[in-house]
């Protein structure tokens, strides 16, 4: 009969994958390096490089910040700004939803693993919790890969963003490259997808029994092994002749070294 704790090794790995994927997805949401723009006019953008994320745009400027310090200058934008392209608008919403779904999936998987390793009277709830965890983490994976792939497409095709003059950003760069956030988002989506498949693959054995049965008083323990008195007729006959002044060894034979003196 299989132990219940031995049925969720793959799901334990899935929980680890989901944790890594969720952390990477959170990092992707906050990173500004979704797009890397190279500009020729370095009057304002001193380094000639600007980074565009889904929440803000940043660059180094000796004019807007300080000529003595290398400080990054950032300006935020939101969905209410008309110049924000659709891929960034969609990314803002989907990445937040993906983080929430990933956290919910991790919670369901944690409850499922708790029931596996600590036991539960109703073992049928365990597959349901892993199914919920798998569906949520896979949805989180999909919601991450959609904005990542869309913004990747915009970078490859060198799409422009018509920033207002207050942002001190050109409408289009000379060249743009894929930022680190897109690569991190792809890895995050892969981890979450695999964790979801691990959760959905859980199957509860038909003959599993989560209960723990204590040894009876007639069992003999020796070196962590259980020797039931019903294993052999010889052991039964010896155990039936035990008296209060005899101690049996591991072979079921009275041990004379521990024999008590009846006269005392």
Helices and strands as residue ranges (DSSP letters): G 4-7, H 9-30, E 35-38, E 49-52, E 56-60, E 72-76, H 86-118, H 124-156, G 165-167, E 175-178, H 180-200, E 220-222, E 225-227, H 233-240, G 256-258
